[in-house]
Amino acid sequence: MTVSSWIRTIVERELEHRLQVARAVLRAVRRDKAEVFAPRWMALPAWLRGSWPSLYRTMARRFG
């Protein structure tokens, strides 16, 4: 892999991440939501922290 293709890959990933966040914000505005998670799987730790705080703390200690 050349340096230019490596840089292009990094830039493409960053742009894709920004697009994902922008889409999530637009979706939240359209649906009148106060919270939005991008990527969506990040909603799981937030839900777990609110629902089972002790389990969340245990897992956070274990997995960082």
N, C-alpha and C positions, 0 to 999 in steps of 0.2 A: 504494500500500500504506500503510495507516494504521500509526501507531505501535503500537497494540495488536495488530494482526495480525502485525506484524513481531516483536514480543516473543513472541507465542504461537508463531510459527514457530521461534524460537530455543529456547524451552523444550521444544517437541515434539522437536526434533532432539537436545537434550541428554538428554531422557528415553529416546529411542530408543537412543542410544549406551549409556546406563547399562543398559538392558535387554539389549542385545547382549552387554555384558561379563558381566552376571549369568548369562545363558544359557551363555556360554563357560565360566565357572567351574563351573557345575553339570555341564556336559558333561564337564569334566576330572575332577571328583570322581567321577562315575559310572563313568568309564572308567579311573580310577586313573592319570591322566597327571600328570607332574611339571610340564609346561609347557603353556601355553595362549596362543593369540594371538587378539586381538579388535581389529580385524577380521581375518579369516582370511588375507587377502592379506599381512599383516605377517609371516607365517611365511616367505615367500619371501626377504626380505632377511636374516632370521636364518639360514636354511639356506645362503644364498649366502656369508654371512660365515664360517660354519663350513667350508664346502666349498672355496671359492675366495677366501681372504682378500685376495690381491693384486687380483683383479678387483673385490671389494667395495670396497677402499680407493680404487681408480681411479674407480669409479662414484660413490662417496661424495664424492670431491673434485670430480668433474664436476657432479653434480646437487645437491649440498648435503646 
